[in-house]
Amino acid sequence: MSAGDAQAAQRLACANCLRRSWLLAQLSGPLDCNCRSDGRLIDLLALDDEDLMKALGGRRLTELRMRHACFRPSEPQRAGEIVEICRHDPRYPRALLAPLAPPMLFASGAVARLVDLTAQPPVAIVGTARATDYGMAIAAALARGLAASGVTVVGELADGVARAAQAGALEASGAVVAVLGGGLDVVPARGRSLLTQIKHDGIAVSELPCGTAGRRWGAAAAARIVATMAAVTVVVEAEDSTRELAGARLAQSLGRTVAAVPGRVTSRAPWGSNALLGEGAQLVTDAADVLDLLCDAGRPTRAPRDRRPRLEARLQVVLERVAAGLDTPQKLIGGASDEAGELLQALSELELMGLLSRGDGGRYVPCSPLGARSVR
């Protein structure tokens, strides 16, 4: 058997679905020009191949039609252990049979792993790439709790909230599905280390073939995959803009559960997530809240309601004061310099317990939005 025949034997995507992926790569430039906040991109991705070529082909239309008709499944090149699977295979994730979902995926590992990680509904943790220390800490804490309960965390391979959530899940030896906006071999340098860790226990997927840079439209398309794949979408921090709320809006349109973490009203970063709460999104403050929502969506959970330690009174007081805004040692000490040693010891203990984390300028951030209430 030739190398080409061996590769074809391992393909789990049909020729038509592979042709679709090839076409998206060919139209990457025009798609990027239509990546605005008016929803046009999603409408374009819902078109069939012929209508998509008519809409975006321009002067290349005749050439594209010819190449489209002559397409051979051997054309997309794979890198490493990348495999393909399409919706015509019975193992394709059921959630991705939704009308707006991609017809096929390239995956960084065995299809069996993708099947296993999506056998039970995953949870998406999403938000702004410009997250605050507070948002990063909350995203990581939510993901750790979900991963410890056996829930797969899904999200884009992106900065901010998404990166913090994936890192948090990996800390708990949990499973992660990372959705890339470009080909699986086109990864920014800052994301390569995290992607390597994800591939070890989880999987990375993309609807674009290797060698394709997704540009801005790829990130928006990846957000739609995340929204369709997850049973529950949790928005940790998102600005009040169409772009940052696009995934949550799409999840709502699909009838999926959308939740949000309450954010600080003095910060712009959570204006969008706070707005979602005002519109009726589910309010969550910890992983147990998300597990309850997931159970309502039809998945039994394995986590007890509260597994947090009972704090000593001295630690409880310090945690409450940090949650109230006294977030530096200087503010906490005030004029009582004789208590500095005990205070710093308490801060160190709370940090080691995972109840506080350190932000910019030495500020302490509670690892729960309602830290004072969450430990009792």
HELIX and SHEET records of a PDB file:
HELIX    1   1 ALA A    3  GLN A   10  1                                   8    
HELIX    2   2 ALA A   15  GLN A   26  1                                  12    
HELIX    3   3 SER A   28  CYS A   33  1                                   6    
HELIX    4   4 ARG A   40  LEU A   45  1                                   6    
HELIX    5   5 ASP A   49  LEU A   56  1                                   8    
HELIX    6   6 GLY A   58  ARG A   60  5                                   3    
HELIX    7   7 LEU A   61  ALA A   69  1                                   9    
HELIX    8   8 ARG A   94  LEU A   97  5                                   4    
HELIX    9   9 VAL A  111  LEU A  117  1                                   7    
HELIX   10  10 ASP A  133  ALA A  148  1                                  16    
HELIX   11  11 VAL A  161  GLU A  171  1                                  11    
HELIX   12  12 ALA A  189  ASP A  201  1                                  13    
HELIX   13  13 ARG A  215  MET A  229  1                                  15    
HELIX   14  14 ALA A  246  SER A  253  1                                   8    
HELIX   15  15 TRP A  271  GLY A  278  1                                   8    
HELIX   16  16 ALA A  287  ASP A  296  1                                  10    
HELIX   17  17 ALA A  313  ALA A  323  1                                  11    
HELIX   18  18 PRO A  329  ILE A  333  1                                   5    
HELIX   19  19 SER A  337  GLU A  339  5                                   3    
HELIX   20  20 ALA A  340  LEU A  352  1                                  13    
HELIX   21  21 ASP A  360  GLY A  362  5                                   3    
HELIX   22  22 GLY A  371  SER A  374  1                                   4    
SHEET    1   A 9 VAL A  83  CYS A  86  0                                        
SHEET    2   A 9 MET A 104  ALA A 107 -1                                        
SHEET    3   A 9 ILE A 203  SER A 206 -1                                        
SHEET    4   A 9 VAL A 176  VAL A 179  1                                        
SHEET    5   A 9 VAL A 153  GLU A 156  1                                        
SHEET    6   A 9 VAL A 123  VAL A 126  1                                        
SHEET    7   A 9 VAL A 232  VAL A 235  1                                        
SHEET    8   A 9 THR A 257  ALA A 260  1                                        
SHEET    9   A 9 GLN A 282  LEU A 283  1                                        
SHEET    1   B 2 LEU A 356  ARG A 358  0                                        
SHEET    2   B 2 TYR A 364  PRO A 366 -1                                        
END                                                                             
